[in-house]
Amino acid sequence: MLLKLKFTCTLLLLLGLTRLYAQDSTLVGKTIKWDLSQCIDYAKKNNIQINSLRLSKQLSQQDLELARAAKLPDLSASATQNFSHYNTNNNGSGLNNNGNSGFVASGNYGVNSSVTLFNGGLLNNTISQKGLVLQSSNLNILQQENDITLQITQAYLAILLDKENILYNTDLVNTTIAQVKLEQQRYDVGSVARKDLIQLQAQQAADQYTLTNLKNTQRSDVLTLKQYLLLPSNVDFDIVRPDTIVTSSSVAVTPLNEAQDSAYRTRPEIKNGQLGVQISQYDVAKAQAGYLPSLVAGGSIGSGYATGSGSGYFNQIGNGLTEQIGLTLAIPIFTRRVVRTQVEEAKINVQQSKLDLQNTKYVLSQTVERAYINVQNAQGQYDAANEEFKYSKESYRIASEQLKVGVANTVDFLLQKNLYVQAQQAFVQAKYNLILSLRIYDFYRGQPIKL
């Protein structure tokens, strides 16, 4: 059984195996072949988790706009209209006297406005904090895009591994078919024993079985990538196999300390952690505003009228017009430890956010170091597998020529062939492990993934 391409990065092991993507109805019924960059771009645009984070960013933008608007004066208007009935027929003596009855209409109208002049910096700190929250929302999107990029890359390279194995084994099957045909001719003229022919025929069947399994594996891996992208089921999907993939164990690897420094400077999770500390520090400043007085300016204008007062509507509105302007100063004296508790809790949250940032740096440092070790291991494995494959390939070629001219027995040939197949599988596996390890390590240094 062929080894499956695996992630060698701890972060990817922490990622979920299932991702939700939004289907693109414009692709229904089409045949598409995408390279790695197209797969990644499509995933970034259609991933539901990313789109959900984009909506969260819009909410953060609205919160920022609301915080800015809080510095503006408000304005409200009110209007009250009343109708009442009066009856003066009954004077309270039990006797009916001639009197009056009717309706009275009255109304009051006003406009009010207020603006905060000082509140201990609460409004300004809130605006600054909401701005940082908006930046954090952008970083959340970038972090999710990074996770998806690594996942898509793994799935894409798994398919490339399948395709290369299929190429090798197709050539192997064709060679075996030719060998069986030649052995059949020799058996027909009586120059070889029947068991030699049967052994080669059995090997041909085994090679075809292996090739069939490889094609099944490729179909399964293509389906996996297709499901990651959540493409419609009736889309005929495949990937573009690059003409060449640069693979070399002699590539100079960036020193670990430089890679870690680059990761600290560029990775969104680090920047997000730093913003988290600043956001929590603003909570302290906002809580401390509760110790300070607040000053609010306000003003109003209003008037009213009532029927039956002997004066017209507009005269009453004009004569009854009142204007008012004033200041309201609120001084906290004793808050039963509410403000102090809020300040202390905010300070604790600052310490927690600093610990979260420290942990994020530690995890990232470990991840980059593991990626660095994986590159070194992959380079060593590739060199060894390349040497083994080179010599096994030559030994297999010699054994094939010897079998062709009848100077090698079938058992020795099949043994050499099995060694060649094992070496070929190890070489292809090592090749793609090296490619994946290098791309992951460069990705943590801030380099985009390219094949």
PyMOL commands that set and color helices and strands:
alter all, ss='L'
color gray80, all
select helices_A, chain A and resi 10-14+25-27+36-46+48-69+122-188+194-229+256-266+268-291+313-319+338-405+410-444
alter helices_A, ss='H'
color red, helices_A
select strands_A, chain A and resi 31-34+74-87+101-118+236-239+294-306+322-330
alter strands_A, ss='S'
color yellow, strands_A
deselect
rebuild
show_as cartoon
